[in-house]
Amino acid sequence: MRNPSSSSSARSRSTPTPCCGKVGIKRGPWTPEEDEILANYIRKDGEGRWRTLPKRAGLLRCGKSCRLRWMNYLRPSVKRGRIAPDEEDLILRLHRLLGNRWSLIAGRIPGRTDNEIKNYWNTHLSKKLIRQVKPRRSI
């Protein structure tokens, strides 16, 4: 019979620390200066290698935070501003077809991120659909 304490599961394993829980890593809102540093670095060296990017760029952020900031806000192809009626119609039709698969929906709407579409759905469209299904009672 094996000794349970000798099994590999009983050995101490190092688990990775949470991304932005490391000492010296800045959290919270990004400053315009940080945005500029990140955008300039990516223009010069390109996207990718997110884990090592902050140190190479001189940012006190984690790689995940840099990647999300670039992908959702700073990338030149990201559309800004209100979602147009034709985009809203497309979101509704794609949601009927694909459900809550926001990345797949975003892939069919140029310039919009999955997070932006999910947030728009949750704050505008799901409530709009509920109102259409449940007519108001007259008293």
A tleap script that builds the chain and sets N, CA, C and O, in Angstrom:
source leaprc.protein.ff14SB
mol = sequence {
  NMET ARG ASN PRO SER SER SER SER SER ALA
  ARG SER ARG SER THR PRO THR PRO CYS CYS
  GLY LYS VAL GLY ILE LYS ARG GLY PRO TRP
  THR PRO GLU GLU ASP GLU ILE LEU ALA ASN
  TYR ILE ARG LYS ASP GLY GLU GLY ARG TRP
  ARG THR LEU PRO LYS ARG ALA GLY LEU LEU
  ARG CYS GLY LYS SER CYS ARG LEU ARG TRP
  MET ASN TYR LEU ARG PRO SER VAL LYS ARG
  GLY ARG ILE ALA PRO ASP GLU GLU ASP LEU
  ILE LEU ARG LEU HIE ARG LEU LEU GLY ASN
  ARG TRP SER LEU ILE ALA GLY ARG ILE PRO
  GLY ARG THR ASP ASN GLU ILE LYS ASN TYR
  TRP ASN THR HIE LEU SER LYS LYS LEU ILE
  ARG GLN VAL LYS PRO ARG ARG SER CILE
}
set mol.1.N position { 0.843 -1.193 0.000 }
set mol.1.CA position { 0.000 0.000 0.000 }
set mol.1.C position { 0.884 1.250 0.000 }
set mol.1.O position { 1.897 1.313 0.696 }
set mol.2.N position { 0.475 2.243 -0.796 }
set mol.2.CA position { 1.278 3.462 -0.912 }
set mol.2.C position { 1.021 4.403 0.249 }
set mol.2.O position { -0.074 4.456 0.808 }
set mol.3.N position { 2.026 5.115 0.579 }
set mol.3.CA position { 1.920 6.130 1.613 }
set mol.3.C position { 1.332 7.390 0.966 }
set mol.3.O position { 1.950 7.950 0.061 }
set mol.4.N position { 0.159 7.848 1.405 }
set mol.4.CA position { -0.484 8.993 0.766 }
set mol.4.C position { 0.377 10.255 0.781 }
set mol.4.O position { 0.271 11.086 -0.120 }
set mol.5.N position { 1.217 10.401 1.788 }
set mol.5.CA position { 2.020 11.619 1.850 }
set mol.5.C position { 3.123 11.630 0.805 }
set mol.5.O position { 3.730 12.672 0.558 }
set mol.6.N position { 3.393 10.479 0.185 }
set mol.6.CA position { 4.439 10.457 -0.829 }
set mol.6.C position { 3.889 10.691 -2.227 }
set mol.6.O position { 4.656 10.767 -3.187 }
set mol.7.N position { 2.578 10.807 -2.354 }
set mol.7.CA position { 1.999 11.024 -3.686 }
set mol.7.C position { 2.319 12.432 -4.175 }
set mol.7.O position { 2.594 13.334 -3.384 }
set mol.8.N position { 2.277 12.601 -5.475 }
set mol.8.CA position { 2.624 13.896 -6.054 }
set mol.8.C position { 1.642 14.984 -5.632 }
set mol.8.O position { 2.009 16.157 -5.560 }
set mol.9.N position { 0.393 14.601 -5.351 }
set mol.9.CA position { -0.578 15.622 -4.963 }
set mol.9.C position { -0.299 16.174 -3.571 }
set mol.9.O position { -0.747 17.273 -3.243 }
set mol.10.N position { 0.430 15.431 -2.753 }
set mol.10.CA position { 0.709 15.888 -1.397 }
set mol.10.C position { 1.917 16.815 -1.353 }
set mol.10.O position { 2.099 17.558 -0.388 }
set mol.11.N position { 2.737 16.772 -2.392 }
set mol.11.CA position { 3.903 17.660 -2.411 }
set mol.11.C position { 3.448 19.099 -2.547 }
set mol.11.O position { 2.403 19.395 -3.126 }
set mol.12.N position { 4.261 19.982 -1.997 }
set mol.12.CA position { 3.885 21.387 -2.129 }
set mol.12.C position { 4.176 21.836 -3.556 }
set mol.12.O position { 5.257 21.599 -4.095 }
set mol.13.N position { 3.207 22.473 -4.137 }
set mol.13.CA position { 3.347 22.988 -5.493 }
set mol.13.C position { 3.220 24.495 -5.447 }
set mol.13.O position { 2.432 25.050 -4.682 }
set mol.14.N position { 3.996 25.130 -6.268 }
set mol.14.CA position { 3.846 26.577 -6.310 }
set mol.14.C position { 2.744 26.902 -7.305 }
set mol.14.O position { 2.739 26.412 -8.435 }
set mol.15.N position { 1.833 27.719 -6.874 }
set mol.15.CA position { 0.754 28.132 -7.762 }
set mol.15.C position { 1.053 29.546 -8.226 }
set mol.15.O position { 1.585 30.354 -7.464 }
set mol.16.N position { 0.717 29.845 -9.461 }
set mol.16.CA position { 0.985 31.194 -9.944 }
set mol.16.C position { 0.175 32.212 -9.157 }
set mol.16.O position { -0.975 31.964 -8.793 }
set mol.17.N position { 0.782 33.341 -8.905 }
set mol.17.CA position { 0.063 34.394 -8.199 }
set mol.17.C position { -0.887 35.066 -9.176 }
set mol.17.O position { -0.635 35.074 -10.380 }
set mol.18.N position { -1.970 35.626 -8.672 }
set mol.18.CA position { -2.888 36.320 -9.567 }
set mol.18.C position { -2.154 37.422 -10.325 }
set mol.18.O position { -1.223 38.040 -9.810 }
set mol.19.N position { -2.582 37.646 -11.523 }
set mol.19.CA position { -1.935 38.563 -12.449 }
set mol.19.C position { -1.542 39.899 -11.812 }
set mol.19.O position { -0.358 40.232 -11.764 }
set mol.20.N position { -2.495 40.645 -11.337 }
set mol.20.CA position { -2.202 41.984 -10.837 }
set mol.20.C position { -2.059 42.031 -9.321 }
set mol.20.O position { -2.114 43.107 -8.727 }
set mol.21.N position { -1.877 40.880 -8.695 }
set mol.21.CA position { -1.703 40.847 -7.254 }
set mol.21.C position { -0.246 40.965 -6.843 }
set mol.21.O position { 0.069 40.973 -5.653 }
set mol.22.N position { 0.639 41.057 -7.818 }
set mol.22.CA position { 2.064 41.118 -7.524 }
set mol.22.C position { 2.423 42.470 -6.930 }
set mol.22.O position { 1.800 43.487 -7.238 }
set mol.23.N position { 3.427 42.464 -6.083 }
set mol.23.CA position { 3.890 43.693 -5.453 }
set mol.23.C position { 4.495 44.604 -6.522 }
set mol.23.O position { 5.259 44.148 -7.373 }
set mol.24.N position { 4.158 45.867 -6.474 }
set mol.24.CA position { 4.717 46.830 -7.419 }
set mol.24.C position { 3.946 46.952 -8.717 }
set mol.24.O position { 4.299 47.769 -9.568 }
set mol.25.N position { 2.899 46.155 -8.886 }
set mol.25.CA position { 2.088 46.230 -10.098 }
set mol.25.C position { 0.937 47.200 -9.839 }
set mol.25.O position { 0.203 47.062 -8.861 }
set mol.26.N position { 0.794 48.170 -10.720 }
set mol.26.CA position { -0.246 49.183 -10.572 }
set mol.26.C position { -1.598 48.616 -10.994 }
set mol.26.O position { -1.696 47.858 -11.958 }
set mol.27.N position { -2.625 48.993 -10.261 }
set mol.27.CA position { -3.997 48.603 -10.578 }
set mol.27.C position { -4.829 49.860 -10.732 }
set mol.27.O position { -4.379 50.959 -10.408 }
set mol.28.N position { -6.027 49.693 -11.220 }
set mol.28.CA position { -6.929 50.832 -11.338 }
set mol.28.C position { -6.874 51.483 -12.704 }
set mol.28.O position { -6.316 50.927 -13.650 }
set mol.29.N position { -7.460 52.673 -12.798 }
set mol.29.CA position { -7.572 53.346 -14.095 }
set mol.29.C position { -6.212 53.620 -14.741 }
set mol.29.O position { -5.220 53.880 -14.060 }
set mol.30.N position { -6.199 53.554 -16.055 }
set mol.30.CA position { -4.989 53.860 -16.816 }
set mol.30.C position { -4.894 55.373 -16.998 }
set mol.30.O position { -5.909 56.052 -17.149 }
set mol.31.N position { -3.676 55.890 -16.982 }
set mol.31.CA position { -3.457 57.314 -17.234 }
set mol.31.C position { -3.221 57.520 -18.728 }
set mol.31.O position { -2.852 56.577 -19.429 }
set mol.32.N position { -3.429 58.733 -19.220 }
set mol.32.CA position { -3.113 59.011 -20.627 }
set mol.32.C position { -1.639 58.719 -20.956 }
set mol.32.O position { -1.319 58.287 -22.064 }
set mol.33.N position { -0.753 58.956 -19.991 }
set mol.33.CA position { 0.674 58.693 -20.213 }
set mol.33.C position { 0.926 57.198 -20.412 }
set mol.33.O position { 1.699 56.805 -21.286 }
set mol.34.N position { 0.267 56.364 -19.595 }
set mol.34.CA position { 0.414 54.910 -19.753 }
set mol.34.C position { -0.143 54.451 -21.098 }
set mol.34.O position { 0.450 53.606 -21.767 }
set mol.35.N position { -1.285 55.013 -21.487 }
set mol.35.CA position { -1.869 54.679 -22.791 }
set mol.35.C position { -0.888 54.997 -23.914 }
set mol.35.O position { -0.706 54.205 -24.840 }
set mol.36.N position { -0.262 56.160 -23.819 }
set mol.36.CA position { 0.687 56.579 -24.852 }
set mol.36.C position { 1.903 55.655 -24.893 }
set mol.36.O position { 2.357 55.276 -25.973 }
set mol.37.N position { 2.427 55.295 -23.731 }
set mol.37.CA position { 3.579 54.385 -23.671 }
set mol.37.C position { 3.221 53.050 -24.312 }
set mol.37.O position { 3.986 52.521 -25.119 }
set mol.38.N position { 2.059 52.503 -23.955 }
set mol.38.CA position { 1.639 51.214 -24.500 }
set mol.38.C position { 1.425 51.296 -26.013 }
set mol.38.O position { 1.900 50.435 -26.753 }
set mol.39.N position { 0.718 52.318 -26.471 }
set mol.39.CA position { 0.441 52.460 -27.906 }
set mol.39.C position { 1.735 52.638 -28.699 }
set mol.39.O position { 1.900 52.028 -29.755 }
set mol.40.N position { 2.643 53.459 -28.204 }
set mol.40.CA position { 3.923 53.667 -28.894 }
set mol.40.C position { 4.730 52.386 -28.947 }
set mol.40.O position { 5.333 52.070 -29.973 }
set mol.41.N position { 4.746 51.646 -27.848 }
set mol.41.CA position { 5.505 50.395 -27.816 }
set mol.41.C position { 4.947 49.401 -28.840 }
set mol.41.O position { 5.707 48.766 -29.572 }
set mol.42.N position { 3.635 49.272 -28.887 }
set mol.42.CA position { 3.022 48.310 -29.809 }
set mol.42.C position { 3.206 48.757 -31.261 }
set mol.42.O position { 3.401 47.917 -32.139 }
set mol.43.N position { 3.149 50.054 -31.525 }
set mol.43.CA position { 3.410 50.541 -32.885 }
set mol.43.C position { 4.826 50.183 -33.326 }
set mol.43.O position { 5.060 49.819 -34.478 }
set mol.44.N position { 5.760 50.293 -32.391 }
set mol.44.CA position { 7.167 50.030 -32.703 }
set mol.44.C position { 7.474 48.534 -32.763 }
set mol.44.O position { 8.118 48.072 -33.704 }
set mol.45.N position { 7.017 47.774 -31.765 }
set mol.45.CA position { 7.407 46.363 -31.630 }
set mol.45.C position { 6.301 45.364 -31.940 }
set mol.45.O position { 6.563 44.162 -31.997 }
set mol.46.N position { 5.082 45.824 -32.139 }
set mol.46.CA position { 3.984 44.926 -32.477 }
set mol.46.C position { 3.315 44.306 -31.262 }
set mol.46.O position { 3.802 44.408 -30.136 }
set mol.47.N position { 2.175 43.653 -31.526 }
set mol.47.CA position { 1.408 42.981 -30.472 }
set mol.47.C position { 2.066 41.662 -30.109 }
set mol.47.O position { 2.891 41.131 -30.852 }
set mol.48.N position { 1.680 41.148 -28.947 }
set mol.48.CA position { 2.146 39.821 -28.542 }
set mol.48.C position { 3.152 39.894 -27.409 }
set mol.48.O position { 3.546 40.973 -26.967 }
set mol.49.N position { 3.556 38.716 -26.952 }
set mol.49.CA position { 4.490 38.591 -25.827 }
set mol.49.C position { 4.028 39.480 -24.664 }
set mol.49.O position { 4.803 40.242 -24.085 }
set mol.50.N position { 2.732 39.350 -24.349 }
set mol.50.CA position { 2.096 40.232 -23.371 }
set mol.50.C position { 2.696 40.100 -21.987 }
set mol.50.O position { 2.762 41.081 -21.246 }
set mol.51.N position { 3.131 38.914 -21.629 }
set mol.51.CA position { 3.654 38.706 -20.280 }
set mol.51.C position { 4.914 39.536 -20.025 }
set mol.51.O position { 5.112 40.045 -18.921 }
set mol.52.N position { 5.755 39.670 -21.037 }
set mol.52.CA position { 7.008 40.412 -20.857 }
set mol.52.C position { 6.914 41.856 -21.347 }
set mol.52.O position { 7.822 42.650 -21.099 }
set mol.53.N position { 5.842 42.202 -22.031 }
set mol.53.CA position { 5.684 43.548 -22.581 }
set mol.53.C position { 5.787 44.660 -21.538 }
set mol.53.O position { 6.502 45.633 -21.778 }
set mol.54.N position { 5.111 44.565 -20.395 }
set mol.54.CA position { 5.155 45.693 -19.449 }
set mol.54.C position { 6.580 46.078 -19.045 }
set mol.54.O position { 6.916 47.262 -18.994 }
set mol.55.N position { 7.400 45.093 -18.763 }
set mol.55.CA position { 8.773 45.390 -18.351 }
set mol.55.C position { 9.554 46.028 -19.499 }
set mol.55.O position { 10.276 47.006 -19.304 }
set mol.56.N position { 9.399 45.461 -20.700 }
set mol.56.CA position { 10.123 45.999 -21.861 }
set mol.56.C position { 9.657 47.412 -22.209 }
set mol.56.O position { 10.450 48.239 -22.657 }
set mol.57.N position { 8.372 47.682 -22.002 }
set mol.57.CA position { 7.819 48.995 -22.342 }
set mol.57.C position { 8.022 50.013 -21.221 }
set mol.57.O position { 7.880 51.216 -21.443 }
set mol.58.N position { 8.353 49.540 -20.023 }
set mol.58.CA position { 8.523 50.442 -18.886 }
set mol.58.C position { 7.221 50.762 -18.173 }
set mol.58.O position { 7.064 51.847 -17.613 }
set mol.59.N position { 6.289 49.822 -18.191 }
set mol.59.CA position { 5.003 50.009 -17.513 }
set mol.59.C position { 4.953 49.175 -16.243 }
set mol.59.O position { 5.484 48.065 -16.205 }
set mol.60.N position { 4.326 49.696 -15.216 }
set mol.60.CA position { 4.140 48.946 -13.971 }
set mol.60.C position { 2.755 48.301 -13.968 }
set mol.60.O position { 1.992 48.455 -13.015 }
set mol.61.N position { 2.444 47.585 -15.030 }
set mol.61.CA position { 1.176 46.880 -15.190 }
set mol.61.C position { 1.474 45.422 -15.487 }
set mol.61.O position { 2.599 45.079 -15.853 }
set mol.62.N position { 0.480 44.562 -15.332 }
set mol.62.CA position { 0.679 43.158 -15.697 }
set mol.62.C position { 0.381 42.995 -17.190 }
set mol.62.O position { -0.258 43.849 -17.805 }
set mol.63.N position { 0.845 41.910 -17.746 }
set mol.63.CA position { 0.664 41.659 -19.168 }
set mol.63.C position { -0.793 41.570 -19.575 }
set mol.63.O position { -1.186 42.063 -20.632 }
set mol.64.N position { -1.599 40.933 -18.722 }
set mol.64.CA position { -3.026 40.786 -19.034 }
set mol.64.C position { -3.696 42.152 -19.121 }
set mol.64.O position { -4.511 42.395 -20.012 }
set mol.65.N position { -3.353 43.032 -18.201 }
set mol.65.CA position { -3.924 44.366 -18.193 }
set mol.65.C position { -3.529 45.129 -19.461 }
set mol.65.O position { -4.350 45.835 -20.046 }
set mol.66.N position { -2.270 44.982 -19.881 }
set mol.66.CA position { -1.804 45.636 -21.115 }
set mol.66.C position { -2.549 45.094 -22.328 }
set mol.66.O position { -2.982 45.857 -23.191 }
set mol.67.N position { -2.696 43.772 -22.389 }
set mol.67.CA position { -3.393 43.155 -23.523 }
set mol.67.C position { -4.837 43.634 -23.594 }
set mol.67.O position { -5.307 44.010 -24.668 }
set mol.68.N position { -5.547 43.627 -22.471 }
set mol.68.CA position { -6.946 44.056 -22.461 }
set mol.68.C position { -7.090 45.538 -22.805 }
set mol.68.O position { -8.014 45.926 -23.518 }
set mol.69.N position { -6.180 46.357 -22.300 }
set mol.69.CA position { -6.231 47.793 -22.599 }
set mol.69.C position { -6.062 48.024 -24.096 }
set mol.69.O position { -6.782 48.822 -24.697 }
set mol.70.N position { -5.102 47.316 -24.690 }
set mol.70.CA position { -4.866 47.454 -26.125 }
set mol.70.C position { -6.062 46.936 -26.927 }
set mol.70.O position { -6.577 47.636 -27.800 }
set mol.71.N position { -6.498 45.723 -26.633 }
set mol.71.CA position { -7.546 45.079 -27.433 }
set mol.71.C position { -8.893 45.799 -27.337 }
set mol.71.O position { -9.620 45.883 -28.327 }
set mol.72.N position { -9.227 46.315 -26.159 }
set mol.72.CA position { -10.560 46.888 -25.951 }
set mol.72.C position { -10.646 48.407 -26.090 }
set mol.72.O position { -11.738 48.944 -26.278 }
set mol.73.N position { -9.503 49.117 -26.000 }
set mol.73.CA position { -9.572 50.577 -26.003 }
set mol.73.C position { -8.626 51.265 -26.977 }
set mol.73.O position { -9.027 52.213 -27.652 }
set mol.74.N position { -7.385 50.811 -27.065 }
set mol.74.CA position { -6.383 51.574 -27.796 }
set mol.74.C position { -6.176 51.151 -29.244 }
set mol.74.O position { -5.691 51.941 -30.053 }
set mol.75.N position { -6.530 49.939 -29.574 }
set mol.75.CA position { -6.339 49.436 -30.935 }
set mol.75.C position { -7.046 50.370 -31.923 }
set mol.75.O position { -8.212 50.710 -31.721 }
set mol.76.N position { -6.356 50.784 -32.981 }
set mol.76.CA position { -6.965 51.733 -33.925 }
set mol.76.C position { -8.257 51.229 -34.575 }
set mol.76.O position { -9.100 52.041 -34.957 }
set mol.77.N position { -8.428 49.933 -34.708 }
set mol.77.CA position { -9.627 49.403 -35.372 }
set mol.77.C position { -10.858 49.360 -34.465 }
set mol.77.O position { -11.948 49.024 -34.929 }
set mol.78.N position { -10.702 49.693 -33.185 }
set mol.78.CA position { -11.842 49.672 -32.261 }
set mol.78.C position { -12.714 50.897 -32.520 }
set mol.78.O position { -12.236 52.031 -32.500 }
set mol.79.N position { -13.997 50.650 -32.763 }
set mol.79.CA position { -14.964 51.724 -32.992 }
set mol.79.C position { -15.313 52.366 -31.665 }
set mol.79.O position { -15.421 51.688 -30.643 }
set mol.80.N position { -15.484 53.650 -31.686 }
set mol.80.CA position { -15.890 54.377 -30.498 }
set mol.80.C position { -17.289 54.936 -30.718 }
set mol.80.O position { -17.718 55.131 -31.855 }
set mol.81.N position { -17.975 55.185 -29.656 }
set mol.81.CA position { -19.269 55.848 -29.772 }
set mol.81.C position { -20.448 54.894 -29.735 }
set mol.81.O position { -20.308 53.690 -29.521 }
set mol.82.N position { -21.609 55.480 -29.952 }
set mol.82.CA position { -22.868 54.743 -29.859 }
set mol.82.C position { -22.953 53.620 -30.885 }
set mol.82.O position { -22.385 53.696 -31.974 }
set mol.83.N position { -23.674 52.587 -30.505 }
set mol.83.CA position { -23.946 51.491 -31.432 }
set mol.83.C position { -25.101 51.939 -32.323 }
set mol.83.O position { -26.156 52.350 -31.839 }
set mol.84.N position { -24.883 51.852 -33.628 }
set mol.84.CA position { -25.867 52.315 -34.614 }
set mol.84.C position { -27.060 51.355 -34.671 }
set mol.84.O position { -26.939 50.191 -34.288 }
set mol.85.N position { -28.207 51.841 -35.146 }
set mol.85.CA position { -29.392 50.977 -35.248 }
set mol.85.C position { -29.156 49.712 -36.079 }
set mol.85.O position { -29.677 48.649 -35.742 }
set mol.86.N position { -28.379 49.817 -37.154 }
set mol.86.CA position { -28.115 48.619 -37.960 }
set mol.86.C position { -27.239 47.622 -37.199 }
set mol.86.O position { -27.389 46.411 -37.359 }
set mol.87.N position { -26.315 48.140 -36.361 }
set mol.87.CA position { -25.502 47.253 -35.525 }
set mol.87.C position { -26.375 46.578 -34.466 }
set mol.87.O position { -26.217 45.391 -34.182 }
set mol.88.N position { -27.299 47.351 -33.886 }
set mol.88.CA position { -28.209 46.799 -32.880 }
set mol.88.C position { -29.046 45.670 -33.476 }
set mol.88.O position { -29.215 44.617 -32.860 }
set mol.89.N position { -29.560 45.898 -34.669 }
set mol.89.CA position { -30.353 44.872 -35.348 }
set mol.89.C position { -29.517 43.613 -35.589 }
set mol.89.O position { -29.995 42.495 -35.400 }
set mol.90.N position { -28.272 43.809 -36.005 }
set mol.90.CA position { -27.383 42.677 -36.251 }
set mol.90.C position { -27.080 41.921 -34.953 }
set mol.90.O position { -27.041 40.691 -34.945 }
set mol.91.N position { -26.868 42.652 -33.864 }
set mol.91.CA position { -26.629 42.012 -32.560 }
set mol.91.C position { -27.831 41.152 -32.178 }
set mol.91.O position { -27.670 40.013 -31.739 }
set mol.92.N position { -29.029 41.694 -32.346 }
set mol.92.CA position { -30.244 40.940 -32.012 }
set mol.92.C position { -30.349 39.658 -32.834 }
set mol.92.O position { -30.627 38.587 -32.294 }
set mol.93.N position { -30.124 39.775 -34.145 }
set mol.93.CA position { -30.225 38.596 -35.015 }
set mol.93.C position { -29.151 37.569 -34.688 }
set mol.93.O position { -29.427 36.371 -34.638 }
set mol.94.N position { -27.915 38.042 -34.464 }
set mol.94.CA position { -26.825 37.113 -34.148 }
set mol.94.C position { -27.024 36.461 -32.781 }
set mol.94.O position { -26.687 35.293 -32.593 }
set mol.95.N position { -27.573 37.219 -31.827 }
set mol.95.CA position { -27.820 36.643 -30.503 }
set mol.95.C position { -28.879 35.550 -30.592 }
set mol.95.O position { -28.774 34.529 -29.912 }
set mol.96.N position { -29.901 35.756 -31.428 }
set mol.96.CA position { -30.911 34.724 -31.631 }
set mol.96.C position { -30.274 33.448 -32.177 }
set mol.96.O position { -30.671 32.339 -31.819 }
set mol.97.N position { -29.297 33.620 -33.036 }
set mol.97.CA position { -28.629 32.497 -33.683 }
set mol.97.C position { -27.540 31.870 -32.800 }
set mol.97.O position { -27.430 30.646 -32.728 }
set mol.98.N position { -26.737 32.707 -32.130 }
set mol.98.CA position { -25.541 32.232 -31.420 }
set mol.98.C position { -25.648 32.250 -29.897 }
set mol.98.O position { -24.803 31.674 -29.212 }
set mol.99.N position { -26.670 32.900 -29.364 }
set mol.99.CA position { -26.777 33.008 -27.909 }
set mol.99.C position { -25.729 33.968 -27.361 }
set mol.99.O position { -25.345 34.925 -28.034 }
set mol.100.N position { -25.268 33.713 -26.138 }
set mol.100.CA position { -24.328 34.612 -25.464 }
set mol.100.C position { -22.875 34.370 -25.871 }
set mol.100.O position { -21.979 34.484 -25.035 }
set mol.101.N position { -22.635 34.051 -27.092 }
set mol.101.CA position { -21.269 33.814 -27.576 }
set mol.101.C position { -20.737 35.126 -28.150 }
set mol.101.O position { -20.674 35.326 -29.363 }
set mol.102.N position { -20.356 36.014 -27.223 }
set mol.102.CA position { -20.037 37.396 -27.553 }
set mol.102.C position { -18.866 37.521 -28.522 }
set mol.102.O position { -18.883 38.398 -29.386 }
set mol.103.N position { -17.858 36.675 -28.402 }
set mol.103.CA position { -16.708 36.754 -29.314 }
set mol.103.C position { -17.126 36.443 -30.744 }
set mol.103.O position { -16.671 37.095 -31.685 }
set mol.104.N position { -17.988 35.455 -30.906 }
set mol.104.CA position { -18.462 35.117 -32.252 }
set mol.104.C position { -19.312 36.246 -32.833 }
set mol.104.O position { -19.218 36.560 -34.019 }
set mol.105.N position { -20.134 36.845 -31.990 }
set mol.105.CA position { -20.962 37.966 -32.441 }
set mol.105.C position { -20.067 39.145 -32.825 }
set mol.105.O position { -20.258 39.752 -33.879 }
set mol.106.N position { -19.094 39.468 -31.974 }
set mol.106.CA position { -18.193 40.597 -32.238 }
set mol.106.C position { -17.388 40.387 -33.515 }
set mol.106.O position { -17.072 41.347 -34.216 }
set mol.107.N position { -17.059 39.149 -33.813 }
set mol.107.CA position { -16.316 38.852 -35.033 }
set mol.107.C position { -17.079 39.194 -36.300 }
set mol.107.O position { -16.484 39.303 -37.372 }
set mol.108.N position { -18.384 39.362 -36.189 }
set mol.108.CA position { -19.221 39.688 -37.346 }
set mol.108.C position { -19.649 41.155 -37.365 }
set mol.108.O position { -20.390 41.587 -38.248 }
set mol.109.N position { -19.170 41.915 -36.374 }
set mol.109.CA position { -19.486 43.346 -36.314 }
set mol.109.C position { -18.156 44.099 -36.258 }
set mol.109.O position { -17.569 44.228 -35.184 }
set mol.110.N position { -17.678 44.595 -37.391 }
set mol.110.CA position { -16.350 45.214 -37.447 }
set mol.110.C position { -16.178 46.365 -36.458 }
set mol.110.O position { -17.033 47.243 -36.349 }
set mol.111.N position { -15.058 46.342 -35.741 }
set mol.111.CA position { -14.704 47.431 -34.845 }
set mol.111.C position { -15.289 47.356 -33.450 }
set mol.111.O position { -14.953 48.181 -32.601 }
set mol.112.N position { -16.149 46.395 -33.194 }
set mol.112.CA position { -16.760 46.267 -31.868 }
set mol.112.C position { -16.133 45.089 -31.143 }
set mol.112.O position { -15.873 44.046 -31.745 }
set mol.113.N position { -15.889 45.258 -29.844 }
set mol.113.CA position { -15.280 44.187 -29.060 }
set mol.113.C position { -16.360 43.315 -28.430 }
set mol.113.O position { -17.511 43.728 -28.283 }
set mol.114.N position { -15.965 42.111 -28.066 }
set mol.114.CA position { -16.905 41.197 -27.416 }
set mol.114.C position { -17.437 41.789 -26.119 }
set mol.114.O position { -18.619 41.649 -25.806 }
set mol.115.N position { -16.570 42.445 -25.370 }
set mol.115.CA position { -16.961 43.040 -24.097 }
set mol.115.C position { -17.963 44.182 -24.312 }
set mol.115.O position { -18.927 44.318 -23.559 }
set mol.116.N position { -17.733 44.984 -25.322 }
set mol.116.CA position { -18.633 46.093 -25.621 }
set mol.116.C position { -20.022 45.588 -26.017 }
set mol.116.O position { -21.036 46.141 -25.591 }
set mol.117.N position { -20.058 44.543 -26.827 }
set mol.117.CA position { -21.341 43.977 -27.265 }
set mol.117.C position { -22.072 43.333 -26.095 }
set mol.117.O position { -23.283 43.501 -25.948 }
set mol.118.N position { -21.339 42.594 -25.259 }
set mol.118.CA position { -21.951 41.974 -24.074 }
set mol.118.C position { -22.541 43.051 -23.164 }
set mol.118.O position { -23.672 42.916 -22.697 }
set mol.119.N position { -21.778 44.121 -22.909 }
set mol.119.CA position { -22.268 45.192 -22.043 }
set mol.119.C position { -23.485 45.884 -22.651 }
set mol.119.O position { -24.433 46.218 -21.940 }
set mol.120.N position { -23.458 46.097 -23.959 }
set mol.120.CA position { -24.604 46.722 -24.629 }
set mol.120.C position { -25.835 45.829 -24.514 }
set mol.120.O position { -26.940 46.305 -24.254 }
set mol.121.N position { -25.632 44.551 -24.708 }
set mol.121.CA position { -26.740 43.594 -24.582 }
set mol.121.C position { -27.340 43.667 -23.175 }
set mol.121.O position { -28.555 43.779 -23.012 }
set mol.122.N position { -26.480 43.603 -22.176 }
set mol.122.CA position { -26.959 43.556 -20.790 }
set mol.122.C position { -27.590 44.864 -20.329 }
set mol.122.O position { -28.486 44.846 -19.485 }
set mol.123.N position { -27.144 45.997 -20.862 }
set mol.123.CA position { -27.682 47.278 -20.395 }
set mol.123.C position { -28.822 47.815 -21.250 }
set mol.123.O position { -29.626 48.610 -20.764 }
set mol.124.N position { -28.912 47.399 -22.517 }
set mol.124.CA position { -29.939 47.956 -23.401 }
set mol.124.C position { -30.881 46.910 -23.993 }
set mol.124.O position { -32.099 47.010 -23.852 }
set mol.125.N position { -30.314 45.926 -24.644 }
set mol.125.CA position { -31.140 45.043 -25.466 }
set mol.125.C position { -31.933 44.017 -24.684 }
set mol.125.O position { -33.090 43.761 -25.018 }
set mol.126.N position { -31.350 43.418 -23.651 }
set mol.126.CA position { -32.107 42.401 -22.915 }
set mol.126.C position { -33.334 43.027 -22.257 }
set mol.126.O position { -34.396 42.407 -22.219 }
set mol.127.N position { -33.201 44.241 -21.742 }
set mol.127.CA position { -34.333 44.935 -21.125 }
set mol.127.C position { -35.380 45.306 -22.178 }
set mol.127.O position { -36.584 45.234 -21.931 }
set mol.128.N position { -34.899 45.702 -23.349 }
set mol.128.CA position { -35.796 46.064 -24.448 }
set mol.128.C position { -36.634 44.856 -24.877 }
set mol.128.O position { -37.832 44.984 -25.130 }
set mol.129.N position { -36.004 43.695 -24.956 }
set mol.129.CA position { -36.718 42.472 -25.334 }
set mol.129.C position { -37.748 42.084 -24.283 }
set mol.129.O position { -38.852 41.660 -24.622 }
set mol.130.N position { -37.393 42.227 -23.011 }
set mol.130.CA position { -38.324 41.893 -21.925 }
set mol.130.C position { -39.557 42.796 -22.005 }
set mol.130.O position { -40.679 42.328 -21.810 }
set mol.131.N position { -39.358 44.087 -22.289 }
set mol.131.CA position { -40.495 45.017 -22.411 }
set mol.131.C position { -41.390 44.648 -23.585 }
set mol.131.O position { -42.608 44.803 -23.508 }
set mol.132.N position { -40.792 44.159 -24.676 }
set mol.132.CA position { -41.584 43.775 -25.847 }
set mol.132.C position { -42.409 42.525 -25.575 }
set mol.132.O position { -43.528 42.400 -26.071 }
set mol.133.N position { -41.866 41.604 -24.794 }
set mol.133.CA position { -42.551 40.346 -24.500 }
set mol.133.C position { -43.655 40.550 -23.475 }
set mol.133.O position { -44.739 39.982 -23.609 }
set mol.134.N position { -43.391 41.355 -22.454 }
set mol.134.CA position { -44.367 41.592 -21.392 }
set mol.134.C position { -45.013 42.962 -21.584 }
set mol.134.O position { -44.447 43.968 -21.157 }
set mol.135.N position { -46.184 43.022 -22.218 }
set mol.135.CA position { -46.852 44.320 -22.375 }
set mol.135.C position { -47.299 44.850 -21.012 }
set mol.135.O position { -47.584 44.089 -20.088 }
set mol.136.N position { -47.349 46.156 -20.922 }
set mol.136.CA position { -47.758 46.782 -19.655 }
set mol.136.C position { -49.236 46.515 -19.379 }
set mol.136.O position { -50.060 46.464 -20.292 }
set mol.137.N position { -49.542 46.349 -18.103 }
set mol.137.CA position { -50.943 46.176 -17.696 }
set mol.137.C position { -51.576 47.549 -17.515 }
set mol.137.O position { -50.972 48.459 -16.947 }
set mol.138.N position { -52.778 47.677 -18.000 }
set mol.138.CA position { -53.476 48.945 -17.770 }
set mol.138.C position { -54.350 48.791 -16.528 }
set mol.138.O position { -55.049 47.792 -16.359 }
set mol.139.N position { -54.294 49.780 -15.687 }
set mol.139.CA position { -55.026 49.716 -14.412 }
set mol.139.C position { -56.195 50.656 -14.435 }
set mol.139.O position { -56.934 50.747 -13.455 }
savepdb mol mol.pdb
quit
